[in-house]
Amino acid sequence: MYFEITGKDTPLAPTLVLSAGLGGAGSFWQPQLAALGEHFRVVAYDHRGTARSPASLPDGYSMADMAEEVLQLLNSLDIERCHFVGHALGGMIGLQLALSHPQRVEKLAVVNGWPALDSQTRRCFSVRQDLLLNSGVAAYVRAQPLFLFPADWLSRHDALLAEELAHQVAHFQGTENLLRRLQALMNADFRPHLADIATPTLALCSRDDLLVPHHCSRTLADLLPNGELAQMSYGGHAMSVTDPENFNRILLDWLLQPRRI
């Protein structure tokens, strides 16, 4: 898989791995790199089958497969232990990694995640899936910002979104890949396993997230033995993009706290 390493470049620097959501591209984390890089060796990667990690994903592709791909990346970089921050699908990958290989994850932050798919999230995914299959890639990409960003932010950034449209269509991960990744995400149900995840975990959410209701993060934090909840009042599903200063502050404050277990 394609990856980029930024931030601190010293042997003792702690490593922080960033995992994006359904889009899969490590570039999603651009607004975080400078702030996080002051404290960590930061690894941002493109999920298999997305962006600069081309692949044809197999039938039955699963969250376990995605976690094993991260494990292979860690092994290739000789990273024995890391902090892991994942957005939505990326957060689910982090949960799976902490469940399957707990010795590899120091701290885990799950951004706008869930223990099992909420009905509102399922409704949004169904609409997006129908758009992709019935109207095509361009329609899917045009609609995507509606699920990610607050309405007022969309209004203020109309020109930027128009510029991004052509780029996202040109670099689309492919219909089959997206559908297989989406199915893996929708099938994931961590409720039977959360009590077994001892990794200190921050469930970070935005109260105005249309795609993943904020109560999902509260439930996740409550079910984890060492879960904590942090909420932003504004930012939508992609609040790391819409309000990076506040997002970075909350995340760093938590990551830099001494581990309590």
C-alpha positions as CSV (number, residue, x, y, z in Angstrom):
1,M,0.0,0.0,0.0
2,Y,1.1,3.5,-0.7
3,F,2.1,5.5,2.4
4,E,3.8,8.7,3.4
5,I,5.8,9.4,6.6
6,T,6.0,12.9,8.0
7,G,6.6,14.6,11.3
8,K,9.4,13.8,13.8
9,D,12.3,11.9,12.4
10,T,14.1,10.5,15.5
11,P,14.5,6.9,16.6
12,L,12.5,7.4,19.8
13,A,9.6,9.3,18.3
14,P,6.3,7.6,18.9
15,T,4.5,6.5,15.7
16,L,0.9,7.6,14.8
17,V,-0.9,5.9,12.0
18,L,-3.8,7.8,10.2
19,S,-6.5,5.8,8.4
20,A,-9.1,7.5,6.3
21,G,-12.8,6.6,5.8
22,L,-14.6,5.1,2.8
23,G,-12.6,7.3,0.4
24,G,-9.5,5.6,1.6
25,A,-6.9,8.3,0.7
26,G,-4.3,9.3,3.2
27,S,-4.5,12.9,1.8
28,F,-7.7,13.2,3.8
29,W,-5.5,14.0,6.8
30,Q,-3.7,16.9,5.3
31,P,-5.1,19.4,7.8
32,Q,-3.7,17.3,10.7
33,L,-0.2,16.6,9.5
34,A,1.6,19.7,10.7
35,A,0.1,19.7,14.2
36,L,0.5,16.0,14.7
37,G,3.9,16.0,13.2
38,E,5.2,18.2,16.0
39,H,4.9,15.3,18.4
40,F,4.8,12.1,16.3
41,R,6.2,10.2,13.4
42,V,3.1,10.2,11.3
43,V,2.2,7.4,8.8
44,A,-0.7,8.2,6.5
45,Y,-1.6,5.5,4.0
46,D,-4.0,4.9,1.1
47,H,-6.2,1.9,1.8
48,R,-5.8,-1.1,-0.5
49,G,-7.9,-0.6,-3.7
50,T,-8.1,3.2,-3.3
51,A,-6.0,6.3,-4.5
52,R,-2.4,5.3,-5.0
53,S,-2.9,1.7,-3.7
54,P,-4.5,0.1,-6.8
55,A,-5.9,-3.4,-6.4
56,S,-9.0,-5.4,-7.4
57,L,-10.6,-6.3,-4.1
58,P,-12.0,-9.9,-3.8
59,D,-15.5,-11.0,-3.0
60,G,-16.0,-11.3,0.8
61,Y,-13.5,-8.6,1.5
62,S,-13.7,-7.8,5.2
63,M,-12.7,-5.6,8.1
64,A,-10.3,-8.3,9.2
65,D,-8.6,-8.1,5.8
66,M,-8.2,-4.3,6.1
67,A,-6.7,-4.7,9.6
68,E,-4.3,-7.4,8.4
69,E,-3.2,-5.0,5.6
70,V,-2.3,-2.4,8.3
71,L,-0.4,-5.1,10.2
72,Q,1.6,-5.9,7.1
73,L,2.4,-2.2,6.7
74,L,3.5,-1.9,10.3
75,N,5.7,-5.0,9.9
76,S,7.3,-3.6,6.7
77,L,8.2,-0.4,8.5
78,D,9.5,-2.3,11.7
79,I,6.8,-0.5,13.8
80,E,6.1,-2.7,16.8
81,R,3.6,-0.4,18.5
82,C,1.7,2.7,17.4
83,H,-1.1,5.1,18.1
84,F,-3.9,4.7,15.6
85,V,-6.4,7.3,14.5
86,G,-9.2,6.3,12.1
87,H,-12.1,8.2,10.6
88,A,-15.4,6.2,10.2
89,L,-14.3,3.1,8.3
90,G,-10.7,3.8,9.4
91,G,-11.9,3.8,13.0
92,M,-13.5,0.4,12.4
93,I,-10.1,-0.8,11.1
94,G,-8.5,0.4,14.3
95,L,-11.0,-1.4,16.4
96,Q,-10.3,-4.6,14.5
97,L,-6.6,-4.1,14.8
98,A,-6.9,-3.5,18.6
99,L,-9.0,-6.6,18.9
100,S,-6.8,-8.9,16.8
101,H,-3.4,-7.5,17.7
102,P,-3.8,-5.5,20.9
103,Q,0.0,-5.5,21.5
104,R,0.5,-3.3,18.4
105,V,-1.9,-0.4,19.4
106,E,-0.9,2.0,22.2
107,K,-3.9,4.3,21.9
108,L,-6.8,4.3,19.5
109,A,-9.0,7.3,18.4
110,V,-12.2,6.4,16.5
111,V,-13.6,9.5,14.7
112,N,-17.4,9.4,14.0
113,G,-17.5,5.6,14.4
114,W,-20.0,3.1,15.8
115,P,-20.2,-0.3,17.5
116,A,-22.7,-1.5,14.9
117,L,-24.4,0.3,12.0
118,D,-27.1,2.8,13.0
119,S,-30.3,3.0,11.0
120,Q,-29.5,6.5,9.9
121,T,-26.1,5.5,8.6
122,R,-27.6,2.6,6.8
123,R,-30.1,4.9,5.2
124,C,-27.4,7.2,4.0
125,F,-25.3,4.4,2.7
126,S,-28.2,3.0,0.8
127,V,-28.9,6.3,-0.9
128,R,-25.2,6.6,-1.9
129,Q,-25.2,3.1,-3.2
130,D,-28.3,3.7,-5.3
131,L,-26.7,6.8,-6.7
132,L,-23.6,5.0,-7.7
133,L,-25.4,2.0,-9.3
134,N,-28.2,3.9,-11.0
135,S,-26.7,7.3,-11.8
136,G,-23.0,6.7,-12.0
137,V,-19.7,7.9,-10.5
138,A,-20.2,11.6,-11.2
139,A,-23.5,11.7,-9.4
140,Y,-22.1,9.8,-6.5
141,V,-19.2,12.2,-6.1
142,R,-21.5,15.3,-6.5
143,A,-23.7,14.0,-3.7
144,Q,-20.9,13.0,-1.4
145,P,-20.3,16.5,0.2
146,L,-23.9,16.6,1.4
147,F,-23.2,13.7,3.8
148,L,-19.8,15.0,4.9
149,F,-20.0,18.8,5.5
150,P,-22.4,21.3,7.2
151,A,-24.6,23.3,4.9
152,D,-23.0,26.7,5.7
153,W,-19.5,25.2,5.1
154,L,-20.7,23.9,1.7
155,S,-22.0,27.4,0.8
156,R,-18.7,29.1,1.7
157,H,-16.6,26.5,-0.2
158,D,-18.6,26.1,-3.4
159,A,-15.6,27.0,-5.7
160,L,-13.4,24.5,-3.9
161,L,-15.9,21.7,-4.2
162,A,-16.3,22.4,-7.9
163,E,-12.5,22.1,-8.4
164,E,-12.5,18.8,-6.4
165,L,-15.2,17.2,-8.4
166,A,-13.2,16.5,-11.5
167,H,-10.2,15.2,-9.4
168,Q,-12.4,12.8,-7.4
169,V,-14.1,11.4,-10.5
170,A,-10.8,10.9,-12.2
171,H,-9.3,9.1,-9.2
172,F,-12.4,7.2,-8.1
173,Q,-11.5,3.9,-6.5
174,G,-13.8,1.9,-8.8
175,T,-17.4,0.8,-8.4
176,E,-16.6,-2.8,-7.4
177,N,-14.0,-1.8,-4.9
178,L,-16.2,0.8,-3.2
179,L,-19.1,-1.6,-3.0
180,R,-17.0,-4.3,-1.5
181,R,-15.5,-1.9,1.0
182,L,-18.9,-0.5,1.8
183,Q,-20.3,-4.0,2.4
184,A,-17.5,-4.9,4.7
185,L,-18.2,-1.7,6.7
186,M,-21.9,-2.3,6.9
187,N,-21.4,-5.9,8.0
188,A,-19.0,-5.0,10.8
189,D,-20.6,-5.5,14.3
190,F,-18.2,-5.0,17.2
191,R,-20.8,-5.3,20.0
192,P,-19.9,-8.9,20.9
193,H,-16.2,-8.0,21.1
194,L,-15.9,-4.5,22.6
195,A,-15.4,-5.8,26.2
196,D,-12.3,-7.6,24.9
197,I,-10.7,-4.3,23.6
198,A,-8.6,-3.0,26.5
199,T,-6.8,-0.4,24.4
200,P,-7.4,3.2,25.6
201,T,-9.9,4.5,23.0
202,L,-11.2,8.0,22.3
203,A,-14.6,8.1,20.5
204,L,-14.5,11.6,18.9
205,C,-17.6,12.8,17.2
206,S,-19.4,15.9,15.9
207,R,-23.0,16.6,17.1
208,D,-24.1,17.9,13.7
209,D,-22.9,14.7,11.8
210,L,-25.7,13.8,9.3
211,L,-24.1,10.5,8.3
212,V,-23.2,9.0,11.8
213,P,-25.4,10.3,14.7
214,H,-23.3,11.4,17.6
215,H,-25.0,9.0,20.0
216,C,-23.1,6.2,18.2
217,S,-19.9,7.4,19.6
218,R,-21.3,7.7,23.1
219,T,-22.5,4.1,22.9
220,L,-19.1,3.0,21.6
221,A,-17.3,4.8,24.5
222,D,-19.6,3.3,27.1
223,L,-19.1,-0.3,25.8
224,L,-15.3,-0.1,25.7
225,P,-13.5,-0.9,29.0
226,N,-11.2,2.1,28.5
227,G,-13.4,4.3,26.3
228,E,-13.7,8.0,26.5
229,L,-16.0,10.4,24.6
230,A,-15.2,13.8,23.1
231,Q,-17.7,15.8,21.2
232,M,-17.4,18.8,18.9
233,S,-20.5,20.9,18.4
234,Y,-19.8,21.8,14.7
235,G,-18.1,20.3,11.7
236,G,-20.3,17.5,10.3
237,H,-18.9,14.1,9.4
238,A,-15.6,15.5,8.2
239,M,-15.0,17.9,11.0
240,S,-11.3,17.2,10.8
241,V,-11.5,19.2,7.5
242,T,-14.1,21.8,8.4
243,D,-12.7,22.7,11.9
244,P,-9.2,21.3,11.9
245,E,-7.9,23.6,14.7
246,N,-10.5,22.4,17.2
247,F,-10.2,18.8,16.0
248,N,-6.4,18.8,16.3
249,R,-6.5,20.3,19.8
250,I,-8.9,17.7,21.1
251,L,-7.0,14.9,19.5
252,L,-3.6,16.0,20.7
253,D,-4.7,16.7,24.2
254,W,-5.9,13.1,24.5
255,L,-3.0,11.5,22.7
256,L,-0.4,13.3,24.8
257,Q,-2.0,12.3,28.1
258,P,-0.1,9.5,29.9
259,R,-1.6,6.1,29.3
260,R,-3.5,5.1,32.5
261,I,-3.6,1.3,32.1
